[in-house]
Amino acid sequence: MVSYKSMDRMKKVLAVTVLIMLCIMSSCSTAPSAGAAPQAAPLWVSDRNAAFPDSQWLCVVESAKDKDTAQGAAMNALARVFRTDIQGITNAYQEFATVAASSGKKKIAAFTENREFAQEVTTSSNITGLIGVQSDVWTGPDGTAYANARMNRRECAARYQAMIRENEGVIRLLKEEAARTPGTFDAFESLKFAATVAVVSDNFQSLLEVLDPSAASRRPEYGNADTVRVLAQNAARSIVITVQVKGDASGQITTAFTSFLENKGFRTSAAGVNSYLLSAVFQLEDVVLNNQTNKFVRYVLNTSITYNDGKEVFSWSGNGREGHVTESEARQRALRAAEAAVGTGAFATGFNEYLDSLLK
């Protein structure tokens, strides 16, 4: 007969044995197998066209020693497929977006597609000149990183086509405004900006034709950027500005004004029928300073531009002091300083800002 003490010892031994077996089984079930196969490479690594058919996708695959390098190489390879300056497209678009965002007069900031793309240009950290770029990365057992960069042809082409249509509307609007005010700075600025929009739109068209070759037969209604640029040039040539400067004995200040205006594409005349009149008063004044051996001369130049109806559209006043051991050289230096103010200095800056303001 088995005693109670013996049975109790047997139960304890059995419990310990079961516990040990459960621990062994748990260890076996959770430990990784030494011979487990590595994760298989995605299809796009071994057969890019099978994963992303060329008829539906524009896709490139690049490899490198690390993830970041592989991704950068893939993005650059995708940009090269378009055979155009993606950064140049981005810069042109940013110029367009900056003016569009501040333009209330032309009401061009409300275009949905352009506004969304402007945001992408600002925030994207990849290829900012391309829409809808997608990417994947996979690292192989040997540590080599593979990356793809791709664009869905149908979806991305639709986005570019939508922006081209919107840009056509912007250009149409600007041309209509220019036609209502011929021979004015307003008309010139409208058409000059229309040419900027056309450059952006031409770039979009070239990208679109890579994604959808059939788009080559669907040209924008404005023609191309060169066509619009000629309109802007003609608008500039239609503007005649009479330049009259009092106190300009040498004629150098008059020449500075005419050169500046003609370099912008406008025509100038000494008198006669004009679109605008630039009238200026130029003075050279001796400046006496105590305890100075040098001679000093100050120039004072007051300028006003009026439309042919007599309304002033722009004014500017400037002065500057120059010195030298001789009075004659001091006067020449002051004269040259005034010329510089007109051609590249404060007058030039102010007038350019005035022209830019016509779009706001």
Secondary structure, 3 states (H helix, E strand, C coil): CCCHHHHHHHHHHHHHHHHHHHHHHHHHHHCCCCCCCCCCCCHHHHCHHHHCCCCCEEEEEEEECCHHHHHHHHHHHHHHHCCCCHHHHHHHHHHHHHHHHHCCCCCCCCCHHHHHHHHHHHHCCCCCCCCCCEEEEEECCCCCEEEEEEEEHHHHHHHHHHHHHHHHHHHHHHHHHHHHCCCCHHHHHHHHHHHHHHHHHHHHHHHHHHHCHHHHHCCCCCCCHHHHHHHHHHHHHCCEEEEEEECCCCCHHHHHHHHHHHHCCCEEECCCCCCEEEEEEEEEEEECCCCCCCEEEEEEEEEEEEECCCCEEEEEEEEEEEEECCHHHHHHHHHHHHHHHHHCCHHHHHHHHHHHHCCC
